[in-house]
């Protein structure tokens, strides 16, 4: 279905001397102003909220007592607010939108002087003239927009959409069946995962720290919370109930959650499946969890204003994710889900989700590529059945022309012929040796020849010939694939994944590609001076491409880690100082804790080493990664030396553990193997690593831009073979 075009109807709701004022700020039919009073008594509003929030029986598309109450409530609210010229502006705008084959987005803006209006269930607005709820049509979605400044642009993504799920069941609250909740959610979107539209991940525990750790590992687009939520009357704020280290409930305010989510630049939506998660106080427009997250620059939040049934929650998840994953605006995607809930689940629960949004056109994602279906699990071949050869008994001539199938008779020790058995054994040995050396996958080493990618499609199952062959599926870069182990063989070495380890100074993701499953870690880093030495980025990109296509080149005991560009903010300026600096104007290879100085030197030019050691987000993220993995070898690609240079790290003018690594790289490439002696370097990464007893070298390639890939590939292989084994 082609994405729908929308016109805007912006309605500001605010307090006035006469009660309240509705101002049409922007609409196809022009602006308008109208005055109105609060449409319900406090008791009427409370009764309606209690009725909508109670446990209800499923009523599909009929006319239950709850539906009658919702229609009456929505009509009264509509007739109170949309009066006079305001109503004319809405009617005229709906007509103009229909003439343009477009929808009309009704955006309710709440002024800070009328917070009590936020708590009304506006989702049930009912147009008696059209005899329909506005929100049950994709032509007239309704969104809430707090009066906040600033707009957020849509995020360009290539499927799949990544969803991080947290399910919280503290032991001092009414229990949730966590595994059942997770199973239901996974089952509801299984077809979307199989088609490659979304991927669901889950936090290890339902704690705030676990959420933070998981967000550091991956870029996620949506946070989906399932658990308890409430409005804290004492704090006058909405809360979600996470768990603490003892499994007990910990109340997390919208402000606290927003603080964790605020820095996640790819996260564009939060879904809060919690009882009363969308409620607000009468005094603070940011009190509800949803409103607080919006204030913290989350572009859109969907929160439940009433308790939601399991069936409605599952239907909402499937239909909403199916629409948003193919590029629907968030409000249009929610309208699609509302209609299915109305048709298949309940005639009133479609009004439970509340959408808060601060994007101009509802687009939180720009989906720029097709979804790639997830390949089926790798085929696991059964172990071959051993062939037992026994000497045949003496032949007996059969009278019939066609002999029956032979039957192998058991033999006893007294009937075995030693010469015959010895001959058979010799034949088997000869055949085994001939078969071994005839295999095309062996060429003088234990490394198998790789199957060319051009011969395969994305979903192909590759049988890699080894001494004990193991089937494995091809995987695309950035897609996590876990090899299936053969019951009687060693594991394949085909795990390829890309993970984020941090952000640059300007908010760009710092990603690392990992290839292999071994415990010995070898790291290559490109782009520490990205714009100054583009050749270092190109080398790293070529390494990712080569080893993604040839994962079996990585020893089984090793994992290869490659960062293509540690400094993505640096402008392209080959050989010039400005190309060395990050978004804060700091030279990242002067920011490490080894003879660090705030004013460091590059050649004869003073450069910033940062305000303190590891002041920069890039170096801090990489430092933490090094300390976590404790790699066996680290190589930084830099530039430039005419004859090339492999320089070992060493903080006190001498190397502790890095000279052998420099020698291996130099011998493989013909580069000079020697400490850097051009000038004194402060705050260098390899010097710091060497002091941590982690072998590390800087490789200065021969050109700022061009690369000699074949030469450097020899060095990579030499390092993998030496340190990987």
C-alpha positions in Angstrom: 0.0 0.0 0.0 1.3 3.4 -1.0 2.0 5.7 2.0 -0.8 8.2 2.6 -0.4 12.0 2.3 -1.6 14.1 5.2 -2.7 17.6 5.7 -2.4 19.2 9.2 -5.1 20.4 11.5 -3.3 22.0 14.5 -5.5 22.8 17.5 -4.2 24.5 20.6 -6.1 23.9 23.8 -5.4 26.5 26.6 -6.9 28.1 29.6 -8.7 31.5 29.2 -10.6 34.0 31.3 -13.9 32.3 30.3 -12.6 28.8 31.0 -10.8 27.3 28.0 -10.0 28.3 24.5 -9.6 26.3 21.3 -7.4 27.9 18.7 -7.0 26.5 15.2 -3.3 27.4 14.5 -3.0 25.8 11.1 -5.6 24.1 8.9 -6.5 23.8 5.2 -9.7 25.7 5.9 -8.0 28.5 7.8 -7.7 29.5 11.4 -10.4 29.9 14.0 -11.0 30.5 17.7 -13.7 29.3 20.1 -14.3 29.3 23.9 -15.6 26.3 25.9 -16.1 25.1 29.4 -14.9 21.9 31.0 -17.3 19.3 29.6 -17.5 16.9 32.5 -17.8 16.9 36.2 -15.0 15.3 38.2 -17.3 12.4 39.1 -18.4 11.9 35.5 -14.8 11.8 34.3 -13.8 9.4 37.1 -16.7 7.1 36.4 -15.9 6.9 32.7 -12.2 6.3 33.3 -13.0 3.5 35.7 -15.4 2.0 33.3 -13.0 2.0 30.4 -10.2 0.7 32.6 -12.0 -2.3 34.1 -11.5 -5.9 33.0 -13.8 -6.4 30.1 -15.2 -9.2 28.0 -14.2 -9.3 24.4 -16.9 -7.7 22.2 -15.9 -7.5 18.6 -17.4 -4.6 16.6 -20.7 -4.8 18.3 -22.5 -2.3 20.6 -21.6 -3.1 24.1 -22.5 -0.9 27.1 -18.8 0.3 27.1 -19.2 1.2 23.4 -22.3 3.2 24.1 -20.6 5.0 26.9 -17.6 5.7 24.7 -19.8 7.1 22.0 -21.7 9.3 24.4 -18.5 10.5 26.0 -16.9 11.2 22.6 -19.9 13.1 21.3 -20.1 15.3 24.4 -16.4 16.1 24.1 -16.7 16.9 20.4 -19.7 19.1 20.7 -18.1 21.0 23.6 -14.8 21.8 21.9 -15.7 21.9 18.2 -18.2 24.8 18.2 -18.8 27.7 15.9 -15.9 28.6 13.6 -13.7 25.9 15.1 -16.2 23.2 13.9 -16.5 24.9 10.5 -12.7 24.8 10.2 -12.6 21.1 11.0 -15.4 20.2 8.6 -13.8 22.4 5.8 -10.4 20.8 6.4 -11.8 17.3 6.2 -13.5 18.1 2.9 -10.3 19.7 1.5 -8.3 16.7 2.5 -10.7 14.3 0.8 -10.5 16.4 -2.4 -6.8 15.9 -2.4 -7.1 12.2 -1.6 -5.3 12.9 1.6 -5.8 12.3 5.3 -6.2 15.0 7.9 -3.9 14.7 10.9 -5.6 16.2 14.0 -2.9 17.4 16.3 -4.0 18.4 19.8 -1.5 20.8 21.4 -1.9 21.3 25.2 -0.7 24.6 26.7 1.1 24.5 30.0 -1.7 26.6 31.7 -4.3 23.8 31.2 -2.7 20.5 32.3 -6.1 19.2 33.4 -7.1 18.8 29.7 -4.4 16.3 29.1 -6.0 13.6 31.2 -9.2 13.5 29.1 -9.5 10.5 26.9 -9.5 12.5 23.6 -9.0 9.2 21.7 -12.8 8.7 21.8 -13.7 11.9 20.0 -16.9 11.1 18.1 -18.3 13.1 15.2 -22.0 12.8 15.4 -22.5 14.3 12.0 -20.4 11.6 10.4 -21.5 9.0 12.9 -17.9 7.8 13.5 -14.9 8.0 15.9 -12.2 10.2 14.4 -9.5 7.9 15.5 -11.0 4.8 13.9 -10.1 6.0 10.5 -6.7 6.3 8.8 -8.1 9.5 7.3 -8.3 11.4 10.6 -5.7 10.1 13.1 -5.5 12.1 16.3 -2.2 12.7 18.1 -1.2 14.6 21.2 1.5 17.2 21.0 2.7 19.0 24.1 3.7 22.6 23.5 7.4 21.9 23.0 9.8 23.6 20.7 12.0 21.9 18.2 11.2 19.2 15.7 13.0 15.9 15.0 13.8 14.6 11.5 13.0 11.0 10.5 15.8 8.4 10.9 16.9 6.7 7.7 17.0 3.0 8.2 17.5 -0.2 6.3 15.3 -3.0 7.6 15.1 -4.7 10.0 13.6 -2.4 12.6 15.3 -3.3 15.9 13.0 -3.5 18.9 14.3 -3.8 22.5 11.8 -5.4 24.9 11.8 -5.2 28.6 9.4 -7.3 30.7 9.3 -6.5 34.4 7.7 -8.6 37.1 9.0 -7.5 40.5 8.5 -10.1 43.3 6.6 -7.6 45.5 4.0 -6.8 42.8 1.2 -8.9 41.2 3.2 -11.4 39.2 3.5 -11.4 35.4 4.3 -14.6 33.6 7.5 -13.1 32.0 8.3 -16.1 29.7 4.6 -16.3 28.6 4.6 -12.6 27.9 7.8 -12.9 25.8 6.5 -15.9 24.0 3.2 -14.3 23.1 5.0 -11.2 21.8 7.5 -13.2 19.8 4.7 -15.3 18.3 2.7 -12.3 17.4 5.4 -10.9 15.2 7.0 -14.2 14.1 6.0 -13.5 10.4 7.5 -10.0 10.5 10.8 -11.4 11.9 10.9 -14.1 9.3 10.3 -11.6 6.5 13.2 -9.5 7.8 11.1 -6.5 8.8 11.8 -6.4 12.5 14.1 -8.0 15.1 13.1 -8.4 18.7 15.7 -8.4 21.4 15.2 -8.6 25.2 17.1 -7.1 28.1 18.8 -9.6 30.4 16.9 -8.3 33.4 14.3 -5.5 34.0 16.7 -3.1 35.7 17.7 0.4 34.6 21.4 -0.7 34.4 20.6 -3.7 32.3 18.7 -1.4 29.9 21.7 0.9 29.7 24.1 -1.9 29.0 22.0 -3.4 26.2 21.6 0.0 24.6 25.4 0.3 24.6 25.7 -3.0 22.7 23.3 -2.2 19.9 21.5 0.5 18.0 17.7 0.1 18.6 14.8 1.9 17.1 12.0 1.1 19.5 11.9 0.5 23.2 8.9 -1.7 24.2 8.1 -2.0 28.0 5.7 -4.6 29.4 5.0 -4.4 33.1 3.4 -2.4 35.9 3.0 1.3 35.7 1.1 3.9 37.8 0.7 7.5 38.6 2.5 8.4 41.8 0.2 10.8 43.6 2.8 11.9 46.1 5.5 12.7 43.5 2.9 13.9 41.0 4.7 11.9 38.3 4.1 8.8 36.3 6.2 5.8 37.1 7.1 2.4 35.6 8.0 -0.4 37.9 11.4 -1.9 37.1 13.3 -4.4 39.3 16.2 -3.8 41.6 19.2 -6.1 42.4 17.0 -8.1 44.8 14.1 -8.6 42.3 11.9 -6.1 44.2 10.1 -3.3 42.5 11.9 0.0 41.8 9.8 2.9 40.6 11.3 4.6 37.6 10.0 8.0 36.7 9.6 9.2 33.1 12.4 11.7 33.9 14.8 8.8 34.9 13.9 6.7 31.9 14.2 9.6 29.6 17.7 10.3 30.9 18.8 6.8 29.8 17.0 7.0 26.4 17.8 10.6 25.5 21.3 9.9 24.2 20.2 7.0 22.0 20.1 8.8 18.7 18.6 5.9 16.7 15.8 5.3 19.2 12.6 7.0 17.9 9.7 5.4 19.7 8.8 4.1 23.2 5.8 1.7 23.7 4.6 1.5 27.3 2.4 -1.5 27.8 1.6 -0.7 31.4 -1.5 -0.1 33.4 -2.1 3.7 33.7 1.2 4.3 31.8 -0.5 7.2 30.0 -2.2 8.9 33.0 -1.3 12.5 34.0 -1.8 14.7 37.0 -4.0 17.8 37.0 -1.0 20.1 37.7 2.0 19.1 35.6 1.8 18.4 31.8 5.1 16.4 32.0 4.0 14.2 34.9 3.0 11.1 33.0 5.8 8.8 31.8 4.8 9.4 28.2 4.9 13.2 28.5 8.3 13.1 30.3 9.8 11.0 27.5 8.6 13.4 24.9 10.2 16.2 26.8 13.5 14.2 26.7 13.5 14.3 22.9 12.0 10.9 22.2 10.1 11.7 19.0 7.0 9.5 19.7 5.6 7.6 22.6 2.6 5.2 22.7 1.3 4.7 26.2 -1.8 2.8 27.5 -4.2 5.1 29.3 -6.2 2.1 30.6 -5.3 -1.4 31.4 -5.0 -3.4 28.2 -5.9 -7.0 27.6 -3.4 -9.6 26.4 -5.3 -10.1 23.1 -5.4 -6.3 22.4 -1.7 -5.9 23.3 -0.7 -8.7 20.9 -2.9 -7.4 18.1 -1.6 -3.9 18.6 2.0 -5.1 18.4 1.6 -7.1 15.2 -0.5 -4.6 13.3 1.5 -1.5 14.4 4.9 -3.1 13.7 3.8 -4.4 10.4 2.8 -0.9 9.3 5.6 1.1 10.8 8.3 -1.3 9.4 7.2 -0.5 5.8 7.3 3.3 6.3 3.9 4.3 7.6 3.8 7.5 9.6 3.5 6.5 13.3 -0.1 7.9 13.6 -1.2 6.1 10.5 0.3 2.9 11.6 -1.5 3.2 15.0 -4.8 3.9 13.2 -4.3 0.7 11.2 -3.8 -1.2 14.5 -6.8 0.4 16.1 -9.1 -0.8 13.3 -8.0 -4.4 13.7 -8.4 -4.2 17.5 -12.0 -2.9 16.9 -12.7 -5.6 14.3 -11.2 -8.6 16.0 -10.7 -7.9 19.8 -12.9 -5.3 21.4 -15.2 -2.5 20.4 -13.5 0.0 22.9 -9.9 -1.1 23.5 -8.8 0.5 20.3 -9.0 3.8 22.3 -6.6 2.6 25.0 -3.3 3.5 23.2 -2.4 7.2 23.5 0.0 8.6 20.9 2.3 11.5 21.9 4.3 12.8 19.0 6.7 15.7 18.2 7.5 15.0 14.6 5.9 17.3 12.0 4.6 14.7 9.6 4.4 11.6 11.7 7.5 10.1 10.1 9.9 8.8 12.6 11.6 6.4 10.1 12.5 6.6 6.4 12.7 3.0 5.3 15.1 3.1 2.4 15.6 -0.5 1.5 13.7 -3.8 1.1 13.5 -6.2 4.0 15.6 -9.3 3.4 13.9 -12.5 4.7 15.8 -14.4 7.3 17.3 -17.5 5.8 16.1 -20.8 7.1 18.2 -22.5 9.8 21.4 -24.2 8.4 20.9 -27.8 7.3 22.6 -30.2 9.7 23.7 -33.3 8.0 23.5 -36.5 9.9 26.8 -38.2 10.8 27.7 -40.8 8.3 27.0 -44.3 9.4 30.3 -46.3 9.7 30.6 -49.0 7.0 31.5 -52.4 8.5 33.0 -54.7 6.0 32.8 -58.4 6.7 34.0 -61.2 4.4 31.1 -62.6 2.5 30.2 -66.2 3.0 30.8 -68.7 0.3 28.4 -68.1 -2.6 25.5 -70.5 -3.1 24.2 -70.9 -6.6 20.5 -70.0 -6.7 18.2 -71.8 -9.2 16.3 -68.6 -10.1 17.5 -66.3 -12.9 17.2 -63.2 -10.6 19.2 -63.6 -7.3 17.5 -62.3 -4.2 19.0 -59.5 -2.0 22.1 -60.8 -0.3 22.0 -61.4 3.5 25.2 -60.8 5.5 25.7 -63.7 7.8 27.4 -63.2 11.1 30.9 -64.5 11.3 32.8 -66.1 14.1 36.5 -65.9 15.0 37.1 -69.4 13.7 35.9 -68.5 10.2 37.8 -65.2 9.8 40.6 -65.2 7.2 43.5 -63.1 8.5 44.9 -62.5 5.1 41.6 -61.3 3.7 41.0 -59.0 6.7 44.5 -57.5 6.3 44.0 -56.9 2.6 40.7 -55.1 3.3 42.3 -53.0 6.0 45.1 -52.0 3.6 42.6 -51.0 0.9 40.6 -48.9 3.3 43.8 -47.0 4.5 44.8 -46.3 0.9 41.3 -45.1 0.0 41.2 -42.8 3.1 44.6 -41.2 2.2 43.6 -40.8 -1.4 40.3 -39.2 -0.4 42.0 -36.8 2.0 44.5 -35.5 -0.5 41.9 -35.4 -3.3 39.7 -32.9 -1.4 39.9 -29.5 -3.1 39.5 -27.7 0.2 43.1 -28.5 1.4 46.1 -26.7 0.0 48.9 -27.5 2.4 47.3 -26.1 5.5 44.3 -26.7 7.7 42.5 -23.7 6.2 39.7 -24.6 3.8 39.3 -22.9 0.5 36.3 -20.6 0.6 33.3 -21.0 -1.6 33.1 -17.9 -3.9 30.2 -15.6 -3.0 29.4 -15.1 -6.6 28.3 -18.7 -6.8 25.8 -18.4 -4.0 22.6 -16.6 -3.3 21.9 -15.0 0.1 19.9 -17.9 1.4 22.3 -20.6 0.2 23.5 -23.3 2.5 27.2 -23.7 2.2 28.9 -27.0 3.0 32.4 -26.1 4.0 34.9 -28.9 3.5 37.1 -29.5 6.6 38.5 -32.7 8.1 35.2 -32.9 9.8 32.8 -31.0 7.6 30.2 -28.7 9.1 27.3 -27.0 7.3 26.9 -23.2 7.7 24.7 -20.5 6.3 26.0 -17.4 4.6 25.4 -14.3 6.4 25.2 -10.6 5.4 27.3 -8.0 7.0 25.8 -6.5 10.2 23.5 -9.5 10.5 24.1 -11.7 13.5 24.3 -15.4 12.6 25.2 -18.2 15.0 26.6 -21.3 13.5 24.8 -24.6 14.2 27.2 -27.2 15.5 27.4 -30.7 13.9 26.9 -33.3 16.6 30.2 -34.9 16.0 32.3 -32.0 14.6 34.0 -28.8 15.7 32.0 -25.6 15.5 32.0 -23.6 12.3 33.6 -20.1 12.4 30.9 -18.1 10.8 29.6 -15.8 13.4 29.6 -12.3 11.9 28.0 -9.3 13.7 28.3 -5.6 13.8 27.7 -3.9 17.2 27.9 -0.3 18.4 30.5 0.4 21.1 29.8 4.1 21.5 29.2 7.5 19.7 31.4 10.1 18.2 31.5 13.7 19.6 28.7 14.6 17.2 26.6 11.5 17.8 27.6 9.2 15.0 27.7 5.5 16.0 31.1 3.9 16.4 30.6 0.4 15.2 32.8 -2.7 15.3 32.5 -5.8 13.1 33.3 -9.1 14.8 34.0 -12.2 12.8 34.6 -15.6 14.5 33.7 -17.2 17.8 37.1 -17.9 19.3 38.4 -16.6 22.7 41.6 -15.0 21.3 40.8 -11.4 20.2 42.7 -9.6 17.4 41.6 -5.9 16.8 42.3 -3.7 13.8 41.4 0.0 14.0 41.0 2.3 11.1 40.3 6.1 11.0 41.7 7.3 14.3 42.6 10.2 12.0 39.9 9.4 9.5 40.0 12.6 7.4 43.8 12.9 7.6 44.4 9.3 6.5 41.5 8.1 4.4 43.6 5.1 3.4 43.3 3.8 7.0 39.5 3.7 6.6 39.7 2.1 3.2 42.0 -0.6 4.6 39.6 -1.4 7.4 36.6 -1.5 5.0 38.4 -3.9 2.7 39.3 -6.1 5.7 35.6 -6.2 6.7 34.6 -7.1 3.1 37.3 -9.8 2.7 36.7 -11.5 6.0 32.9 -11.2 5.8 33.2 -13.0 2.5 35.8 -15.4 3.9 35.0 -16.0 7.5 36.9 -19.3 7.5 40.2 -17.4 7.1 39.8 -16.5 10.8 41.2 -19.3 13.0 38.7 -21.3 15.0 40.3 -20.1 18.3 40.1 -16.4 17.3 37.7 -13.6 16.9 38.6 -10.8 14.5 37.4 -7.2 15.5 37.5 -4.4 12.9 36.6 -0.7 13.5 36.4 1.0 10.1 36.4 4.6 11.2 37.0 5.6 14.8 36.8 9.3 14.0 33.8 9.8 11.6 33.4 13.5 12.5 36.8 14.4 11.1 36.7 16.4 7.7 38.4 14.8 4.7 41.7 16.6 4.5 44.5 14.1 3.6 47.8 15.0 5.2 46.4 18.1 6.9 46.0 18.7 10.6 42.3 19.4 10.5 41.7 15.9 9.2 43.1 14.5 12.5 40.6 16.2 14.8 37.3 14.9 16.1 34.1 17.0 16.5 35.5 18.6 19.6 38.7 19.6 17.9 40.8 16.9 19.7 43.4 14.6 18.2 42.1 11.2 19.4 45.7 9.8 19.3 46.7 12.3 21.9 43.9 11.6 24.4 45.2 8.3 26.0 46.7 7.9 29.4 50.4 7.7 28.6 52.5 10.9 29.1 49.3 12.8 28.3 49.3 16.6 27.9 46.4 18.9 27.1 48.5 20.7 24.5 50.2 18.0 22.5 52.3 18.1 19.3 51.8 16.8 15.7 55.0 17.5 13.8 55.6 21.2 14.7 52.0 22.0 15.3 50.3 22.1 18.7 47.1 20.0 18.8 44.6 19.5 21.6 44.9 16.3 23.7 41.5 17.0 25.3 40.6 18.4 28.6 41.7 15.3 30.4 42.7 11.7 29.6 39.8 9.9 27.8 37.8 13.1 27.7 36.5 12.1 24.3 33.6 9.7 23.8 35.5 7.9 21.0 38.6 7.1 23.1 36.6 6.3 26.2 34.4 3.7 24.3 37.5 2.1 22.7 39.3 2.0 26.0 36.4 0.2 27.7 36.2 -2.3 24.8 39.9 -3.1 25.1 39.7 -3.6 28.8 36.7 -5.8 28.4 38.2 -8.0 25.6 41.9 -7.9 26.6 42.9 -8.6 23.0 46.0 -10.6 22.1 47.0 -8.0 19.5 45.9 -4.5 18.4 46.8 -2.7 15.1 46.1 0.9 14.4 46.2 1.8 10.7 47.5 5.3 10.2 49.6 7.3 7.5 52.0 8.2 6.1 55.6 6.8 5.5 57.0 6.4 2.0 58.4 3.0 2.9 55.8 2.1 5.5 56.4 1.7 9.2 55.3 -0.8 11.8 55.9 1.0 15.1 55.5 -0.9 18.5 53.8 0.8 21.4 55.8 1.6 24.5 55.0 4.2 27.1 58.4 4.7 28.7 60.5 4.8 25.5 60.7 1.1 25.4 58.2 -1.6 24.4 57.0 -4.2 26.9 55.1 -6.6 24.8 54.6 -5.1 21.3 58.0 -5.6 19.4 57.1 -9.1 18.2 53.8 -7.8 16.7 55.7 -5.0 14.9 58.2 -7.6 13.6 55.4 -9.9 12.2 53.7 -7.0 10.4 57.0 -5.6 9.1 58.2 -9.0 7.8 54.9 -9.7 6.0 54.7 -6.3 4.3 58.3 -5.2 3.9 57.6 -2.1 6.1 60.3 -0.8 8.4 60.0 -2.3 11.9 61.1 0.4 14.4 59.8 2.8 17.1 58.4 6.1 15.8 61.2 8.6 16.1 59.9 11.7 14.2 59.1 13.7 17.4 57.8 13.1 20.9 54.3 11.8 21.0 52.0 12.3 24.1 48.8 10.4 24.8 49.3 7.7 22.2 46.9 4.7 22.1 49.5 2.0 21.3 51.8 3.3 24.1 48.9 3.0 26.6 48.0 -0.5 25.4 51.5 -1.7 25.7 51.6 -0.5 29.3 48.5 -2.6 29.8 50.4 -5.6 28.5 48.4 -5.7 25.4 50.6 -5.9 22.2 49.8 -2.9 20.0 51.4 -1.2 17.0 50.8 1.8 14.7 51.1 1.0 11.0 51.9 4.0 8.9 51.0 3.1 5.3 52.7 4.4 2.3 50.0 6.9 1.2 47.3 9.1 2.7 44.6 7.9 0.2 45.7 4.9 -1.8 46.2 1.4 -0.3 48.2 -1.6 -1.1 45.6 -4.2 0.0 47.4 -7.4 -1.0 50.5 -6.4 1.0 48.5 -5.5 4.1 46.3 -8.6 3.7 49.5 -10.7 4.1 50.2 -9.0 7.4 46.6 -9.5 8.7 46.8 -13.2 7.9 50.2 -13.5 9.6 48.9 -11.9 12.7 45.8 -14.0 12.8 47.8 -17.2 12.4 50.3 -16.2 15.1 48.2 -14.6 17.7 44.9 -16.4 16.8 46.5 -19.8 17.5 
